[in-house]
């Protein structure tokens, strides 16, 4: 069997970077080499595809939670990885997600919460007002039909989108950690997918836009790309207006 068949999809690639559609249930980068990860898979894939003697350099520049699917950016050069770090720090990378939830979110706007990470429970706790040790968690949202919602995190708190929906009584389907009573793909997935990613190219400065289609298990036939792009441009304006500490 050809080991390069049935692979995660390459959504964008040039000599500086590569964007891969991560399947749910796979970590971006494991704590050890024993756990299969997108990082290790991509190294093997590029080595075999390009007939390389040594493993290529691959830099992890951001991550998605294990049960979440969608595009992940990898740098092909250390200099590019450093530039991506600057882009993320300055909030130049826009990520738009689709969630399928219990209940329905209506309208659109901004949610403002205060985030605390509970180390013992390994989950986010959100408050309406600032508390000791909390950080702001700001989320753009737009409710769609059929229990879907578009989301874009202005801040990048751990489990932010999962927690903000749970706090509003609309947990993501499959997300048992945050209140769902349904399992998806035997617990390997939650119905949260990063559907769109946009960033200025770290070398050419061109605005790169990447779409990643919804997995089949969402059971959604079609999402209007124009609606996603309209939401994207609204998020851009909000990001420019927000001055959020890291």
LONU-460569 format. One record per residue (C-alpha): residue in one letter; x, y, z. Coordinates in steps of 0.1 Angstrom, whole numbers, plus 2048, in hexadecimal, padded with zeros to 3 digits. Each point is the difference from the previous one (the first is absolute). Layout:
<A <X Y Z>>
...
This chain:
<X <800 800 800>>
<X <80C 823 7F8>>
<X <806 812 821>>
<X <7F7 821 7F0>>
<X <7DC 7F7 7F9>>
<X <7E3 80A 816>>
<X <813 81D 810>>
<X <7F5 820 810>>
<X <7FA 819 7E5>>
<X <81B 81A 7F7>>
<X <7ED 821 7FD>>
<X <81C 817 7F7>>
<X <825 7FC 7FB>>
<X <81E 815 7F3>>
<X <825 7FF 808>>
<X <7FB 812 821>>
<X <7E2 7F0 810>>
<X <7E6 7E5 7FE>>
<X <7DC 7FE 80C>>
<X <7F1 7DE 808>>
<X <7DC 7F8 809>>
<X <803 7EE 821>>
<X <7E7 7E4 807>>
<X <7EE 7FE 821>>
<X <810 7E8 819>>
<X <824 808 7F6>>
<X <817 817 814>>
<X <814 81A 7EE>>
<X <81F 7F7 813>>
<X <803 7E6 81B>>
<X <814 802 820>>
<X <815 7E3 7F5>>
<X <809 7EE 7DF>>
<X <7EA 7E2 809>>
<X <7E0 812 7F9>>
<X <7F6 804 7DC>>
<X <7FC 825 7F8>>
<X <7FA 816 7E2>>
<X <823 80E 805>>
<X <810 7DD 7FD>>
<X <7E9 7F6 7E4>>
<X <809 81F 7EC>>
<X <825 7FA 804>>
<X <7FD 7DD 7F3>>
<X <7E9 80B 7E4>>
<X <817 81B 7F3>>
<X <81F 7EA 803>>
<X <7F0 7E5 7EB>>
<X <7EE 816 7E7>>
<X <820 815 7F9>>
<X <818 7E2 802>>
<X <815 810 81B>>
<X <81C 7EE 812>>
<X <7FA 813 821>>
<X <7E0 80C 810>>
<X <7F7 823 7F6>>
<X <7FD 81D 819>>
<X <7DC 806 80B>>
<X <7F7 81B 819>>
<X <7E0 7FF 813>>
<X <7F2 823 802>>
<X <7DD 7FA 80F>>
<X <7EA 7E3 80C>>
<X <7DD 7F3 801>>
<X <7F1 7EB 81C>>
<X <802 7DB 7F9>>
<X <7DA 7FB 7FA>>
<X <7FE 81F 7E9>>
<X <806 7FE 7DB>>
<X <80C 81A 7E7>>
<X <81E 811 7F0>>
<X <822 801 813>>
<X <81D 815 7F4>>
<X <824 7F2 800>>
<X <81F 814 7F7>>
<X <81A 7F0 7E9>>
<X <81C 817 80D>>
<X <809 80C 823>>
<X <800 824 7F4>>
<X <7DC 7FC 7F4>>
<X <7F6 7F0 821>>
<X <80E 81F 812>>
<X <7EC 817 7EA>>
<X <7E0 7EC 806>>
<X <806 804 825>>
<X <7FF 826 7FB>>
<X <7E1 7FD 7EA>>
<X <7ED 7ED 81B>>
<X <80D 817 81C>>
<X <7F3 81F 7ED>>
<X <7DF 7EE 7F8>>
<X <805 801 7DA>>
<X <7F4 7DD 7FC>>
<X <7DA 7FC 7FE>>
<X <7F0 7DE 808>>
<X <7DB 7FA 7F9>>
<X <7EF 7E1 80E>>
<X <7DF 7EF 7FB>>
<X <7F0 7EF 81E>>
<X <7E1 7EA 801>>
<X <7F0 805 821>>
<X <7E3 7F5 817>>
<X <7E7 81B 7FD>>
<X <804 81F 7EA>>
<X <813 821 800>>
<X <7ED 81D 7F1>>
<X <80E 820 7F1>>
<X <824 80A 800>>
<X <818 815 815>>
<X <81B 7FD 81A>>
<X <802 7EC 820>>
<X <816 80D 81B>>
<X <80A 7E9 81C>>
<X <81C 7FC 819>>
<X <815 7E0 7FE>>
<X <810 7EB 81B>>
<X <810 7DE 7F9>>
<X <7F7 7E5 81A>>
<X <81F 7EB 802>>
<X <7F1 7E4 814>>
<X <7E2 7FB 7E8>>
<X <814 80A 7E1>>
<X <7E5 816 7F3>>
<X <7F8 825 7FC>>
<X <7E9 813 818>>
<X <7F0 820 7F5>>
<X <7F3 81D 814>>
<X <7EA 81E 7F8>>
<X <817 818 813>>
<X <825 801 806>>
<X <80D 7EB 81D>>
<X <822 7FA 80E>>
<X <817 7F0 7E7>>
<X <7E7 803 7E3>>
<X <807 80B 7DC>>
<X <7E8 80E 7E7>>
<X <7F0 7E8 7E8>>
<X <7F1 811 7E2>>
<X <7EC 7ED 7E5>>
<X <7EE 80B 7E0>>
<X <7E2 7EB 7F8>>
<X <7E4 7FD 7E6>>
<X <7E3 7E8 804>>
<X <7F6 7EB 7E1>>
<X <7E4 7E8 7FA>>
<X <7FE 7DC 80A>>
<X <813 804 820>>
<X <81F 80E 7F0>>
<X <814 81E 80B>>
<X <81F 813 7F2>>
<X <81A 809 819>>
<X <821 813 800>>
<X <815 803 81F>>
<X <80F 823 803>>
<X <814 7F3 81E>>
<X <810 7DE 7FF>>
<X <7F7 7F0 821>>
<X <802 7DB 804>>
<X <7DE 7EF 7F9>>
<X <7F2 823 7FB>>
<X <7E5 7F8 7E7>>
<X <7F6 7E0 812>>
<X <7FC 813 820>>
<X <7ED 81E 7F3>>
<X <7E6 7EB 7F0>>
<X <7FC 7EA 81F>>
<X <7FC 81F 815>>
<X <7E3 80B 7EB>>
<X <7EE 7DF 803>>
<X <809 7F4 7DD>>
<X <81C 7E7 803>>
<X <811 7F3 7E0>>
<X <7F2 7DE 7F7>>
<X <818 7E5 80A>>
<X <812 816 819>>
<X <7F9 7EC 820>>
<X <81A 814 814>>
<X <7EB 81F 7FC>>
<X <7DD 7F2 803>>
<X <7F6 7EC 7E1>>
<X <7F1 7DE 806>>
<X <807 7F3 7DD>>
<X <81F 7EF 7F3>>
<X <80D 805 7DD>>
<X <817 7E7 7EF>>
<X <801 7EC 820>>
<X <80B 81E 814>>
<X <81D 809 7E8>>
<X <7EF 820 7F2>>
<X <7EB 81D 80A>>
<X <7EC 814 7E6>>
<X <818 81D 7FF>>
<X <812 806 7E0>>
<X <818 81C 7F5>>
<X <7F1 807 7DE>>
<X <814 81F 7F6>>
<X <823 80E 807>>
<X <80E 821 7F3>>
<X <822 80F 806>>
<X <819 817 7EF>>
<X <81B 7EA 7F0>>
<X <81F 803 817>>
<X <817 806 7E2>>
<X <7EB 80F 7E3>>
<X <7E6 812 816>>
<X <7E5 7F3 7E9>>
<X <7DF 7F9 812>>
<X <7FC 7DA 800>>
<X <7DD 7F2 804>>
<X <7FA 7DB 807>>
<X <7DF 7EE 801>>
<X <7FC 7DD 80E>>
<X <7DF 7EE 7F9>>
<X <7EB 7F3 81C>>
<X <805 7DB 809>>
<X <7E4 7E9 7F5>>
<X <7F6 7F8 824>>
<X <7F3 824 804>>
<X <7E4 7F5 7E8>>
<X <7FF 823 7F0>>
<X <7FD 800 7DA>>
<X <80B 824 7F9>>
<X <80D 81F 811>>
<X <800 821 7ED>>
<X <824 80C 7FB>>
<X <7F4 823 7FB>>
<X <7F0 800 823>>
<X <821 7F4 80E>>
<X <814 81B 7EE>>
<X <7E7 81B 80C>>
<X <805 7F4 824>>
<X <826 800 7FA>>
<X <800 825 7F5>>
<X <7EB 809 81F>>
<X <819 7ED 816>>
<X <81C 814 7F0>>
<X <7F0 821 80A>>
<X <7FA 7F3 824>>
<X <824 7F4 803>>
<X <80D 822 7F6>>
<X <7E9 811 81A>>
<X <809 7E9 81D>>
<X <81F 806 814>>
<X <802 7DF 813>>
<X <81E 7F7 817>>
<X <80F 7DD 7FA>>
